[in-house]
């Protein structure tokens, strides 16, 4: 008979929270494990291996997305800075008194 693990034991071995495991089950990333007569989820070592594969893939995807988002944010930040500089220059230019125009209001 194969050793059965509770969600807490599997979470500890995989270094993730039980909530993450429940979410992955709900999202169909991992299969629903068998349950005990009392309704507790009982995981096998094969289930644990599947969870570890999903965790590794999830991490790789997050790293890739994180790098792409960082590039996009840097680009956007630079565009905003350039646009802000142009706007500031335009405002300052329009607010400055031009030579020879100081006494036009008198």
C-alpha positions in Angstrom: 0.0 0.0 0.0 1.3 3.4 -1.0 2.0 6.0 1.7 -0.7 8.7 1.8 0.1 12.3 2.6 -2.2 15.0 3.9 -2.3 18.4 2.2 -0.2 19.9 5.0 2.5 17.2 4.6 2.6 17.7 0.8 2.6 21.5 1.2 5.6 21.3 3.6 7.5 18.9 1.3 6.8 21.1 -1.8 7.5 24.3 0.2 4.2 25.9 -0.8 1.0 26.6 1.1 -2.0 24.3 1.3 -4.0 27.2 -0.2 -1.8 27.1 -3.3 -2.5 23.4 -3.7 -6.2 23.9 -3.3 -6.1 26.7 -5.9 -4.1 24.5 -8.3 -6.7 21.7 -7.9 -9.5 24.2 -8.5 -7.7 25.6 -11.6 -7.2 22.0 -12.8 -3.4 22.3 -12.8 -3.3 19.2 -10.7 -5.8 16.4 -10.3 -8.1 16.1 -7.3 -6.5 13.5 -5.0 -8.5 10.7 -3.3 -10.1 11.5 -0.1 -10.3 9.6 3.2 -13.6 8.5 4.6 -13.5 11.7 6.7 -13.1 13.9 3.6 -9.4 14.7 3.9 -7.4 14.9 0.7 -4.8 12.1 0.6 -1.9 12.5 -1.8 0.5 9.9 -3.1 4.1 10.4 -3.9 3.1 10.5 -7.5 0.8 13.4 -6.7 3.7 15.1 -4.9 5.9 14.8 -8.0 3.1 16.3 -10.1 2.8 19.2 -7.7 6.6 19.8 -7.8 6.4 19.8 -11.7 3.6 22.4 -11.6 5.6 24.5 -9.1 8.7 24.4 -11.2 6.7 25.4 -14.4 4.8 28.1 -12.5 8.0 29.6 -11.2 9.6 29.5 -14.7 6.5 31.3 -16.2 6.5 33.9 -13.4 10.2 34.6 -13.9 9.7 35.0 -17.7 6.6 37.2 -17.2 8.4 39.2 -14.5 11.3 39.9 -16.9 9.0 40.9 -19.7 7.0 43.2 -17.4 10.2 44.8 -16.0 11.3 45.6 -19.6 7.9 47.0 -20.4 7.8 49.1 -17.3 11.3 50.5 -17.9 10.3 51.4 -21.5 7.1 53.0 -20.3 8.9 54.9 -17.5 11.4 56.3 -20.1 8.5 57.3 -22.4 6.7 59.0 -19.6 9.9 60.8 -18.5 10.6 62.0 -22.1 7.0 63.2 -22.5 7.1 64.9 -19.1 10.3 66.7 -20.0 8.7 67.9 -23.3 5.6 69.1 -21.5 7.6 70.9 -18.8 9.8 72.6 -21.5 6.6 73.7 -23.4 5.0 75.1 -20.2 8.2 76.9 -19.2 8.7 78.2 -22.7 5.2 79.6 -22.9 5.4 81.1 -19.4 8.7 82.9 -19.9 8.6 86.5 -20.8 10.2 87.0 -24.2 12.8 89.8 -24.6 11.2 93.1 -25.5 7.7 92.0 -24.4 8.1 93.0 -20.7 6.4 96.4 -21.0 3.6 95.4 -23.5 1.0 95.5 -20.8 1.8 99.1 -19.7 
